[in-house]
Amino acid sequence: MSSKRIAQEVQAEEPKTTPARTIKWIPILSWGVTALLVASLVLVLLKINPFEKEVIAAPEVNTQGQVNVPLPEYQNTTRNYSVVRLADFDTSVPNGIRQYPIKYSVEEGDSIFAIAKKFNLEPETILWANFDLLDDDPTFLSPGWRLTIPPTDGIYYKWKEGDDLNKVAEKYYADVEDIISWPANHMDINNPSTEGIEYVMIPDGWRELVPWIIPFDFAPRAGVTRVVSGPGGCEAPAYGPMGSGGFIWPVSARYLTGFDFTSYHLGIDIAASTGTPIVASDTGTVIYSGWNDTGYGYMVAIDHNNGFQTLYAHMSSLAVSCGDNIGAGTYIGAAGSTGRSTGAHLHYEVRYNGGFINPWQVLGY
């Protein structure tokens, strides 16, 4: 065998080698950079600095030789579940919270009772606080008037030079402690002083109201004056028909449209529109028929010659004259809103021997 053939066989027996695979480095580098960025972002969100070395401060020694060990930094690990409160632009104050008086402008159709109810107060509280304007007259209101509305029931008192806290409290049946502790009075509980104070709120204080009605008397059988003062009065006969003592309603309505009988409103305001017929409650003698300057407007008064008298005020027209003898149910005029009145109604009074009694005690239902 020739050397050339042997070389060809050896070459034929050598195994075939597989060419090397090429590694794609670009995708690997891209994913690596992306992973690094994600990891950095996570560290930033968690506020972790991997390169920051913890520095342990050396303990400090104070002048007394005591070692001050620093406290670890506070880290809040709890979530904040607080509720966001939106701004409320409604500045109305709930009842019982107001501490200072406010001013109120009277509107058409207002009454002391309506205003008091609006502010959750007693009518007397408003009358007491506005005596210089109302003179304790609950019927005399005019639109546009500015009333002082106290923050609570009691007396809003204008302090005078020489006033004594204990005497003022005694005068208005109040406790000194209540006056001192009322926040708006700005008094020191331990050393109360009224220096520089113009007004003082006296919680739950009270006083007698001045009756706004000017009484008149005429009872022939009792020997009282026979002439009633005013342009509608006259000299009535000494004797006249005597009433039965039983009273009928002077108008058809049997409910109120204003004030009830109180210590300062000595009658009742019966519902009656302008022009509503008014009749005498009982038999008697007319002792007044005409205008009256005390606030009644056009008025009729009847003496029933048995100690009782009845009065009918704010009338729009009159149908009887002073001195007339009339029977129960006689038409005497029409209802209206004359005098000190803020709306049509019948102001009705019952008097006995010169004193006032509650009409509800004698009127039938």
C-alpha positions as a printed NumPy array, in Angstrom:
array([[   0.   ,    0.   ,    0.   ],
       [   1.362,    3.277,   -0.977],
       [   1.947,    6.06 ,    1.501],
       [  -0.477,    8.281,   -0.373],
       [  -3.383,    5.809,    0.237],
       [  -2.583,    5.431,    3.904],
       [  -2.682,    9.212,    4.353],
       [  -6.078,    9.399,    2.676],
       [  -7.533,    6.698,    4.994],
       [  -6.2  ,    8.403,    8.108],
       [  -7.67 ,   11.672,    6.975],
       [ -10.975,    9.962,    6.319],
       [ -11.128,    8.519,    9.847],
       [ -10.683,   11.913,   11.692],
       [ -13.99 ,   13.105,   13.271],
       [ -15.758,   16.197,   11.99 ],
       [ -15.568,   19.246,   14.357],
       [ -18.742,   21.461,   15.047],
       [ -18.23 ,   25.22 ,   14.477],
       [ -18.396,   27.387,   17.769],
       [ -21.797,   29.216,   18.623],
       [ -21.725,   33.043,   18.766],
       [ -23.102,   34.554,   22.145],
       [ -25.616,   37.459,   21.72 ],
       [ -24.414,   39.987,   24.352],
       [ -26.692,   42.911,   23.472],
       [ -29.996,   41.404,   24.836],
       [ -28.202,   40.239,   27.975],
       [ -26.832,   43.691,   28.654],
       [ -30.279,   45.262,   28.068],
       [ -31.981,   43.032,   30.598],
       [ -29.174,   43.605,   33.077],
       [ -29.515,   47.381,   32.838],
       [ -33.282,   47.109,   33.191],
       [ -32.98 ,   44.961,   36.328],
       [ -30.495,   47.433,   37.811],
       [ -32.866,   50.353,   37.193],
       [ -35.802,   48.493,   38.757],
       [ -33.725,   47.634,   41.819],
       [ -32.612,   51.271,   42.162],
       [ -36.194,   52.47 ,   41.946],
       [ -37.276,   50.024,   44.67 ],
       [ -34.472,   51.255,   46.922],
       [ -35.498,   54.871,   46.352],
       [ -39.125,   54.113,   47.202],
       [ -38.089,   52.301,   50.368],
       [ -35.645,   55.114,   51.228],
       [ -32.757,   52.658,   51.533],
       [ -29.244,   53.772,   50.778],
       [ -27.006,   50.703,   50.331],
       [ -23.873,   52.874,   50.423],
       [ -24.782,   54.64 ,   53.645],
       [ -22.835,   53.517,   56.612],
       [ -24.512,   53.545,   60.016],
       [ -22.881,   56.149,   62.147],
       [ -23.05 ,   55.482,   65.84 ],
       [ -22.777,   58.681,   67.783],
       [ -20.502,   58.66 ,   70.753],
       [ -22.386,   59.055,   74.029],
       [ -22.321,   62.523,   75.505],
       [ -21.442,   63.203,   79.109],
       [ -23.178,   66.135,   80.809],
       [ -21.798,   68.321,   83.577],
       [ -23.137,   65.978,   86.256],
       [ -21.152,   63.09 ,   84.834],
       [ -24.251,   61.371,   83.468],
       [ -24.123,   59.732,   80.066],
       [ -26.703,   61.005,   77.553],
       [ -27.554,   58.165,   75.233],
       [ -29.191,   59.409,   71.983],
       [ -32.586,   57.95 ,   71.188],
       [ -33.081,   56.142,   67.907],
       [ -34.734,   58.113,   65.149],
       [ -38.537,   57.747,   65.112],
       [ -39.869,   55.914,   62.115],
       [ -43.604,   55.823,   61.51 ],
       [ -44.443,   52.342,   60.285],
       [ -48.216,   52.688,   60.49 ],
       [ -50.456,   53.931,   57.761],
       [ -52.399,   57.157,   58.118],
       [ -56.099,   56.369,   58.003],
       [ -57.267,   59.921,   58.902],
       [ -60.301,   61.291,   57.105],
       [ -59.941,   64.545,   55.223],
       [ -62.454,   67.145,   56.538],
       [ -63.739,   69.526,   53.914],
       [ -64.226,   73.205,   54.746],
       [ -67.73 ,   74.09 ,   55.933],
       [ -68.822,   77.59 ,   54.955],
       [ -72.034,   77.431,   57.004],
       [ -71.366,   79.78 ,   59.947],
       [ -74.653,   79.203,   61.743],
       [ -74.105,   78.467,   65.424],
       [ -76.038,   75.593,   67.049],
       [ -78.367,   76.384,   69.937],
       [ -76.625,   76.692,   73.267],
       [ -73.209,   77.511,   71.77 ],
       [ -73.443,   81.263,   71.241],
       [ -71.908,   83.281,   74.071],
       [ -72.283,   86.835,   72.811],
       [ -75.354,   88.952,   71.964],
       [ -76.175,   89.694,   68.352],
       [ -78.282,   92.278,   66.543],
       [ -81.483,   91.389,   64.71 ],
       [ -83.353,   93.622,   62.253],
       [ -87.123,   93.474,   62.695],
       [ -88.949,   92.379,   59.544],
       [ -92.519,   92.944,   58.429],
       [ -94.863,   90.642,   60.353],
       [ -92.378,   89.916,   63.153],
       [ -93.489,   89.603,   66.763],
       [ -91.581,   89.239,   70.01 ],
       [ -92.836,   85.656,   70.318],
       [ -91.725,   84.741,   66.777],
       [ -88.299,   86.309,   67.255],
       [ -87.855,   84.599,   70.629],
       [ -88.759,   81.218,   69.123],
       [ -86.303,   81.781,   66.27 ],
       [ -83.447,   82.162,   68.75 ],
       [ -84.752,   79.597,   71.278],
       [ -85.248,   82.236,   73.967],
       [ -88.065,   83.366,   76.229],
       [ -89.909,   86.527,   75.04 ],
       [ -89.117,   88.248,   78.335],
       [ -85.386,   87.916,   77.649],
       [ -85.716,   90.017,   74.501],
       [ -87.965,   92.573,   76.195],
       [ -85.503,   92.974,   79.081],
       [ -82.561,   93.439,   76.707],
       [ -84.361,   96.129,   74.688],
       [ -86.163,   98.149,   77.364],
       [ -84.833,  101.454,   76.003],
       [ -86.507,  100.666,   72.682],
       [ -89.618,   98.646,   73.594],
       [ -90.39 ,   99.906,   77.095],
       [ -91.597,   96.378,   77.936],
       [ -94.298,   96.705,   75.266],
       [ -94.384,   93.401,   73.313],
       [ -96.745,   94.731,   70.657],
       [ -94.788,   97.771,   69.565],
       [ -92.405,   96.634,   66.83 ],
       [ -91.432,   98.441,   63.679],
       [ -89.641,   96.946,   60.626],
       [ -86.012,   97.992,   60.547],
       [ -85.576,   98.258,   64.304],
       [ -82.36 ,   96.654,   65.56 ],
       [ -82.98 ,   94.427,   68.558],
       [ -80.318,   93.038,   70.871],
       [ -80.627,   89.245,   71.111],
       [ -78.889,   87.847,   74.23 ],
       [ -77.078,   84.5  ,   73.958],
       [ -79.151,   82.803,   76.667],
       [ -82.218,   83.36 ,   78.825],
       [ -81.707,   85.966,   81.481],
       [ -80.928,   89.658,   81.66 ],
       [ -78.377,   91.4  ,   79.458],
       [ -77.459,   94.152,   81.899],
       [ -75.691,   97.441,   81.201],
       [ -73.168,   97.876,   83.969],
       [ -73.276,  101.208,   85.808],
       [ -70.626,  102.961,   87.82 ],
       [ -70.927,  102.009,   91.473],
       [ -72.71 ,   98.693,   90.778],
       [ -71.854,   95.811,   93.062],
       [ -71.771,   92.283,   91.683],
       [ -73.507,   90.747,   94.682],
       [ -76.246,   93.378,   94.773],
       [ -76.902,   93.102,   91.034],
       [ -77.189,   89.318,   91.344],
       [ -79.597,   89.706,   94.269],
       [ -81.685,   92.301,   92.411],
       [ -82.215,   89.973,   89.451],
       [ -82.576,   86.746,   91.483],
       [ -79.392,   85.22 ,   90.048],
       [ -76.31 ,   83.464,   91.387],
       [ -73.05 ,   85.397,   91.474],
       [ -71.161,   82.251,   90.444],
       [ -73.236,   81.983,   87.263],
       [ -72.401,   85.566,   86.33 ],
       [ -68.688,   85.123,   87.014],
       [ -68.426,   81.82 ,   85.159],
       [ -70.252,   83.007,   82.025],
       [ -67.365,   83.041,   79.47 ],
       [ -68.358,   86.22 ,   77.638],
       [ -68.258,   88.239,   80.879],
       [ -64.471,   87.716,   80.974],
       [ -64.192,   87.553,   84.758],
       [ -61.44 ,   85.859,   86.693],
       [ -63.043,   83.157,   88.833],
       [ -60.465,   83.623,   91.592],
       [ -60.463,   87.415,   91.497],
       [ -63.619,   88.637,   89.708],
       [ -63.592,   92.24 ,   88.542],
       [ -66.061,   94.318,   86.527],
       [ -63.517,   96.961,   85.58 ],
       [ -63.845,   97.94 ,   81.937],
       [ -67.02 ,   95.866,   81.438],
       [ -69.887,   97.611,   79.628],
       [ -72.499,   94.834,   79.623],
       [ -72.876,   91.751,   81.788],
       [ -74.894,   88.65 ,   80.94 ],
       [ -76.906,   87.461,   83.946],
       [ -77.92 ,   83.864,   83.096],
       [ -81.42 ,   82.927,   84.309],
       [ -81.885,   86.361,   85.889],
       [ -85.334,   87.947,   85.758],
       [ -87.362,   90.96 ,   86.807],
       [ -90.965,   92.059,   86.768],
       [ -92.115,   93.538,   83.471],
       [ -93.712,   96.943,   83.395],
       [ -97.323,   96.476,   82.183],
       [ -97.64 ,   98.385,   78.924],
       [-101.386,   98.822,   79.407],
       [-102.589,  101.89 ,   81.293],
       [-105.483,  100.631,   83.435],
       [-108.719,  102.533,   83.75 ],
       [-111.531,  101.917,   86.181],
       [-115.201,  102.55 ,   86.019],
       [-117.644,  100.642,   88.19 ],
       [-120.655,  102.725,   89.284],
       [-121.885,  100.232,   91.849],
       [-118.413,  100.164,   93.424],
       [-118.278,  103.947,   93.757],
       [-115.324,  104.386,   91.409],
       [-114.918,  107.375,   89.049],
       [-117.665,  107.568,   86.448],
       [-115.509,  109.121,   83.722],
       [-112.951,  107.101,   81.753],
       [-109.978,  109.17 ,   80.586],
       [-109.441,  109.621,   76.873],
       [-111.337,  111.129,   73.949],
       [-113.722,  108.152,   73.796],
       [-114.712,  108.294,   77.444],
       [-117.921,  109.731,   78.822],
       [-119.882,  110.141,   82.013],
       [-121.918,  106.973,   82.02 ],
       [-125.094,  106.594,   84.043],
       [-124.663,  105.52 ,   87.62 ],
       [-126.81 ,  102.45 ,   87.074],
       [-127.365,  100.283,   84.059],
       [-128.357,   96.741,   83.035],
       [-126.457,   94.086,   84.923],
       [-124.653,   91.287,   83.146],
       [-125.283,   87.632,   83.802],
       [-121.648,   86.815,   84.599],
       [-121.534,   84.346,   81.716],
       [-119.382,   85.502,   78.792],
       [-119.658,   84.638,   75.115],
       [-116.818,   84.874,   72.595],
       [-116.701,   88.361,   71.016],
       [-115.788,   86.991,   67.554],
       [-116.462,   83.752,   65.723],
       [-112.892,   82.431,   66.044],
       [-111.925,   80.729,   69.284],
       [-108.167,   80.626,   68.987],
       [-105.31 ,   83.087,   69.36 ],
       [-103.268,   84.749,   66.665],
       [-100.818,   86.588,   68.891],
       [-100.185,   86.998,   72.595],
       [-101.759,   85.005,   75.361],
       [-102.477,   86.342,   78.839],
       [ -99.206,   87.121,   80.679],
       [ -97.963,   89.397,   83.435],
       [ -97.154,   92.052,   80.852],
       [ -99.897,   91.388,   78.279],
       [-103.075,   91.528,   80.328],
       [-105.41 ,   90.157,   77.688],
       [-105.573,   87.739,   74.77 ],
       [-105.217,   88.359,   71.038],
       [-108.061,   86.53 ,   69.307],
       [-107.806,   85.721,   65.59 ],
       [-109.86 ,   88.195,   63.552],
       [-109.25 ,   89.692,   60.123],
       [-110.042,   93.324,   59.36 ],
       [-113.793,   93.823,   59.241],
       [-114.685,   90.769,   61.351],
       [-117.836,   91.546,   63.424],
       [-117.297,   92.011,   67.173],
       [-120.116,   91.539,   69.696],
       [-120.471,   92.328,   73.399],
       [-119.56 ,   89.384,   75.608],
       [-122.299,   90.214,   78.128],
       [-124.997,   92.773,   78.929],
       [-123.826,   96.142,   80.232],
       [-123.144,   99.85 ,   79.623],
       [-120.642,  101.228,   77.111],
       [-118.179,  103.337,   79.102],
       [-115.693,  104.014,   76.301],
       [-116.02 ,  104.143,   72.52 ],
       [-113.409,  105.89 ,   70.425],
       [-109.686,  106.404,   69.939],
       [-107.309,  105.662,   72.794],
       [-103.72 ,  106.922,   72.91 ],
       [-102.329,  104.187,   75.146],
       [-101.831,  101.802,   72.219],
       [-105.332,  100.335,   71.962],
       [-106.284,  102.361,   68.883],
       [-110.054,  102.392,   68.378],
       [-111.491,  100.775,   71.482],
       [-114.772,   99.889,   73.189],
       [-115.066,   99.203,   76.929],
       [-118.214,   97.832,   78.559],
       [-119.086,   97.926,   82.258],
       [-121.334,   94.977,   83.066],
       [-122.424,   96.615,   86.345],
       [-121.572,   93.544,   88.401],
       [-117.852,   94.22 ,   88.937],
       [-116.84 ,   92.888,   85.513],
       [-115.638,   94.977,   82.582],
       [-114.611,   93.898,   79.09 ],
       [-112.374,   95.748,   76.651],
       [-112.116,   95.401,   72.855],
       [-109.108,   97.047,   71.149],
       [-107.468,   97.694,   67.735],
       [-110.897,   97.971,   66.08 ],
       [-111.311,   99.311,   62.547],
       [-114.813,  100.747,   63.1  ],
       [-117.217,  101.414,   65.979],
       [-120.984,  100.749,   66.101],
       [-121.839,  101.948,   69.649],
       [-121.488,  105.183,   71.553],
       [-120.378,  105.868,   75.078],
       [-123.336,  105.587,   77.477],
       [-125.278,  103.031,   75.415],
       [-126.948,  100.178,   77.281],
       [-126.497,   96.975,   75.295],
       [-127.243,   93.282,   75.612],
       [-125.017,   90.265,   75.225],
       [-124.261,   89.561,   71.554],
       [-124.881,   93.177,   70.437],
       [-122.725,   94.213,   67.46 ],
       [-120.263,   96.856,   68.696],
       [-117.877,   97.256,   65.729],
       [-115.336,   95.55 ,   63.477],
       [-111.871,   94.143,   64.085],
       [-108.792,   95.843,   62.702],
       [-105.175,   96.761,   63.413],
       [-105.252,  100.284,   64.829],
       [-102.97 ,  101.567,   67.576],
       [ -99.919,   99.552,   68.557],
       [-100.625,   96.525,   66.438],
       [ -98.612,   94.604,   63.86 ],
       [-101.577,   92.828,   62.281],
       [-105.352,   92.523,   62.367],
       [-106.724,   90.808,   65.494],
       [-108.904,   91.532,   68.52 ],
       [-107.192,   92.409,   71.768],
       [-109.667,   91.33 ,   74.441],
       [-109.524,   91.962,   78.189],
       [-111.645,   91.029,   81.175],
       [-111.353,   93.037,   84.383],
       [-112.957,   92.505,   87.756],
       [-113.238,   95.288,   90.321],
       [-110.377,   97.121,   88.667],
       [-108.031,   94.137,   88.406],
       [-107.16 ,   92.008,   85.411],
       [-108.186,   88.368,   85.159],
       [-107.349,   85.763,   82.562],
       [-110.135,   85.75 ,   79.917],
       [-109.786,   81.979,   79.57 ],
       [-111.302,   81.667,   83.043],
       [-114.647,   83.16 ,   81.959],
       [-114.901,   82.364,   78.246],
       [-116.624,   79.132,   77.286],
       [-114.988,   76.775,   74.837]])
